Amino acid sequence: MTLTDAGLETVLLFEEGVELPCFAAFPLLDSDGGRAVLRRYYDPFLRLARDRGAEFVLSSPTWRANPDWGEELGYDAAALEAVNRRAVSFLEETRADVLAPGERDRVLIEGCVGPRSDAYRPTLRMDVDQAERYHSAQLQVLADAGCAQAAAITLSYAEEAVGIVRAAMIGVAGIVQIERRSRELRERSVVAGQAGQHSQRIR
């Protein structure tokens, strides 16, 4: 059995009342108070997995940490790369704080990426090649920082999903998870994964 967390941004905004400009959690990494908020979110999941003897996927708070959303939030390319790296380091530190050394191997650190535009009503649509180029930089940084796999979630059209799958083939080992929003998205994402001989799980 493998457990995951339960919707970081949604929980923080709607249940905890945390202000998240652009629905982005990654800026919380830039302050002591923000990191404390993230720890209050992640720690109970890690303890639950430990107590149940379950494996756990610890997903980074980087769903919005891509170039367009980063620019809107005041992050240039260098700052965005740095915050993606800090996100992975933060998860490694959190895992080490909560779990004993013998328990940490059961927790896999995952890099989370999200859509370039609005998740449900995109105003900008890319073709597959554009999506691959756009998402490659973030995926490469997350891979270099130590993520074992990537999760791409709340994607609303097939071309972006396929582009992310292609980008992940270059930079991220492991499994790419695409949250489907339509039958077309599911089918075209699976085809892309099979064409590249890349293992993926569609949820």
C-alpha positions in Angstrom: 0.0 0.0 0.0 1.3 3.5 -0.9 -0.2 6.7 0.5 0.0 10.2 -0.8 -1.0 13.6 0.6 -4.4 15.0 0.0 -4.4 18.2 -2.1 -1.9 20.8 -0.7 -3.2 24.0 -2.1 -6.9 23.1 -1.7 -6.4 22.2 2.0 -4.3 25.3 2.8 -6.6 27.8 1.1 -10.1 26.4 1.8 -9.5 24.5 5.1 -6.7 26.4 6.8 -7.4 29.9 5.4 -3.8 30.4 4.2 -3.5 33.1 1.6 -2.1 31.7 -1.7 -1.7 34.3 -4.5 -2.4 32.6 -7.8 -3.2 29.4 -5.8 0.6 28.9 -5.5 2.1 27.2 -2.4 5.8 27.4 -3.4 6.3 31.0 -2.2 5.7 29.6 1.3 9.2 28.2 1.1 10.6 31.7 1.3 9.7 32.4 4.9 9.9 30.7 8.3 6.2 31.1 8.8 5.5 29.7 5.4 7.7 26.6 5.9 5.9 26.1 9.3 2.6 26.0 7.4 3.9 23.4 5.0 5.3 21.3 7.9 1.8 21.4 9.5 0.4 20.0 6.3 3.0 17.3 5.5 4.0 16.0 8.9 0.7 14.2 9.7 0.7 12.4 6.4 4.3 11.1 7.1 3.3 10.0 10.6 0.2 8.2 9.3 2.3 6.3 6.7 4.8 5.4 9.4 2.2 4.2 11.8 0.5 2.1 9.1 3.8 0.7 7.8 2.9 2.1 4.4 5.1 3.5 1.7 4.5 7.2 1.0 4.9 9.6 -2.0 6.0 13.0 -0.7 5.1 15.5 -3.5 6.7 18.9 -3.8 4.8 22.2 -3.4 5.8 23.2 -6.9 2.6 22.8 -8.9 2.7 26.5 -9.8 6.5 26.9 -9.9 6.7 27.2 -13.7 7.9 30.3 -15.7 4.5 32.0 -16.4 3.2 31.7 -12.9 6.6 32.4 -11.4 6.8 35.7 -13.4 3.4 36.7 -12.2 4.5 36.1 -8.6 7.8 38.0 -9.1 10.2 35.2 -9.7 12.7 35.4 -12.5 14.3 32.3 -14.0 17.1 32.1 -11.5 14.7 32.6 -8.5 12.4 30.0 -9.9 15.1 27.4 -10.3 16.3 28.1 -6.7 12.8 27.7 -5.2 12.2 24.4 -7.0 15.5 23.2 -5.6 14.6 24.5 -2.1 11.3 22.6 -2.4 13.1 19.3 -2.8 15.6 20.1 0.0 12.6 21.0 2.3 11.0 17.7 1.7 14.2 15.8 2.4 14.6 17.7 5.7 11.0 17.1 6.6 11.3 13.4 5.9 14.5 13.3 8.0 12.9 15.2 10.9 9.7 13.0 11.1 11.1 9.6 10.4 13.9 7.5 11.8 16.8 6.6 9.4 15.4 3.1 8.8 12.0 4.4 7.9 13.0 7.0 5.3 13.5 4.6 2.4 9.8 4.0 2.3 9.2 7.7 1.4 9.7 8.7 -2.3 10.1 12.4 -3.1 8.2 13.4 -6.1 8.3 16.6 -8.2 4.9 18.1 -8.8 4.3 20.2 -12.0 1.1 21.9 -13.1 -0.4 23.5 -16.2 0.9 26.6 -17.8 -2.5 28.2 -17.9 -5.7 27.9 -15.8 -6.2 24.3 -14.8 -9.9 24.2 -15.8 -10.4 27.0 -18.3 -7.0 27.4 -20.1 -6.6 30.7 -21.9 -3.4 29.6 -23.5 -3.0 26.3 -25.3 0.3 24.8 -26.6 1.0 22.2 -29.1 3.0 19.1 -27.9 6.4 20.6 -28.9 5.7 23.9 -27.1 4.6 22.1 -24.0 7.7 19.9 -24.0 10.0 22.9 -24.2 8.0 24.9 -21.7 8.0 22.2 -18.9 11.5 20.8 -19.6 13.3 23.4 -17.4 11.3 22.7 -14.3 11.4 19.0 -14.7 15.1 19.0 -15.2 15.7 21.1 -12.1 13.5 18.8 -10.0 15.3 15.7 -11.4 18.7 17.3 -10.7 17.6 18.2 -7.1 16.9 14.5 -6.4 13.2 13.8 -7.3 12.7 10.1 -8.1 9.6 10.7 -10.2 7.3 13.5 -11.4 3.6 14.1 -11.1 1.7 16.3 -13.6 -1.7 17.1 -12.3 -4.9 19.0 -13.3 -4.1 19.1 -17.0 -7.0 20.0 -19.1 -5.9 19.2 -22.7 -4.0 16.4 -24.3 -1.1 18.3 -26.0 0.2 19.7 -22.7 0.1 16.3 -21.1 1.9 14.6 -24.0 4.5 17.4 -24.0 5.2 16.8 -20.3 5.5 13.1 -20.8 8.2 13.8 -23.5 10.0 16.3 -21.3 10.1 13.9 -18.4 11.6 11.2 -20.5 14.7 13.4 -20.8 15.0 14.6 -17.2 13.1 12.5 -14.7 13.5 8.9 -13.9 10.5 6.9 -12.7 6.8 7.5 -13.2 4.9 10.4 -14.7 1.4 10.6 -13.4 -1.2 12.5 -15.4 -4.6 13.3 -13.8 -7.0 12.9 -16.7 -9.6 15.5 -17.5 -11.1 13.8 -20.5 -11.1 10.6 -22.5 -9.0 12.2 -25.2 -6.4 13.3 -22.6 -6.1 9.8 -21.2 -5.8 8.1 -24.5 -3.2 10.5 -26.0 -1.1 10.5 -22.9 -1.0 6.7 -22.8 0.1 6.7 -26.5 2.9 9.1 -25.8 4.2 7.0 -22.9 4.1 3.8 -25.0 5.9 5.5 -27.9 8.7 6.5 -25.7 9.0 3.2 -23.8 8.4 5.2 -20.6 6.5 3.8 -17.7 3.6 5.9 -16.5 0.5 5.7 -14.3 -2.7 7.5 -15.2 -5.0 8.4 -12.3 
